[in-house]
Amino acid sequence: MKMDRNEAVLRELHLYPQWQRRSQSVSVEQAMPAPAAALTEPLPAEPVTAETPAEHTPLRPLDSLDWSELKRQVHDCTACKLRAGCTQTVFGVGDERADWLFVGEGPGADEDALGEPFVGQAGKLLDSMLAAIQLRRGKNVYIANVVKCRPPGNRTPEAEEIATCMPYLRRQIELIQPKVIVALGKTAATALLDRDATLGSLRGAVHRYQDVPLVITYHPAYLLRSPLEKAKAWQDLRLAVATHAAIGGKNG
Ligand code: URA
C-alpha cells in the first residue's frame, strides 16, 4: 500500500476536507465456571440473571482451550457482575488467523443486542479506518474487546472486571497469533500493556504485547466526539501499516 494517501482515502476515513476482579485474589482460571462436559452441547438459551448461582465445576486452564471451547467458556462466564446486566456475551469476530487484531474496550448497546463487536456508530467509523488501510472486517482482521459483556450505561469497565476478563483476550491472542495489534483507546492500551498511562503518551511508538507489535490509537467513539483527532489516528494507522509491512505481514 502506498503511504502517501490521496484525497479519496481521506474522504473514506472522513478526514477530508477538514483535517482538522471478581474478588481481588481470585484468578480467572479459578473463577471461571467451565462445564467441560457440556462443551459439545448446543448453547443454552436461557438468560443469566443476577440470581444465577455460580458453578464450581473443575476448571480447565484457558491455555488448553481451542476456539470452540473458549467460545463456550466465554458464553457461560458469570465470573463478574457484568454478565448479569447484559443481554449476551460478545466474543469477537473475524479471521481467526488474522495478521491484524483490533482491540476495543467493551460492547455497547448495539453490540450487546447483536453479539458482535463494533456494529454501532463507532463500528462504522472503525470500518472506515480499516478501509483506509485497505483492510476489512473478517479478512485478515480480527476484532475483539477487553471485556466481553456490556458495562451498564456504557461506563468504563472497572479494573476488577478487566482483570477477570483479560485472560479470554489473552487466549484469543494466543490462538490468532496476530502480526500487529491495534489498541483502540486507553482501556485497551493499558489492559494490554498492563500499566496505566495517558493515551497521548502512548501514541506514536510501537509497543509490545508479549512479542507482538502493539500500536495504540484513539477509540473510534472518541473520534466521533473529537473529529479533529482523526488526523492523529491516521498517523497511528500509518505506523501500524508500516510495522506490518516491516515484518512481512500478508496483504489482504
Ligand atoms: N466500543 C468498543 O470498545 N467495543 C465495541 O465493540 C463497541 C464499541
Residues whose N, C-alpha, C, O or C-beta is under 5 A from the ligand:
A	BS01	URA	G104 E105 G106 P107 G108 E111 E116 P117 F118 A122 N145
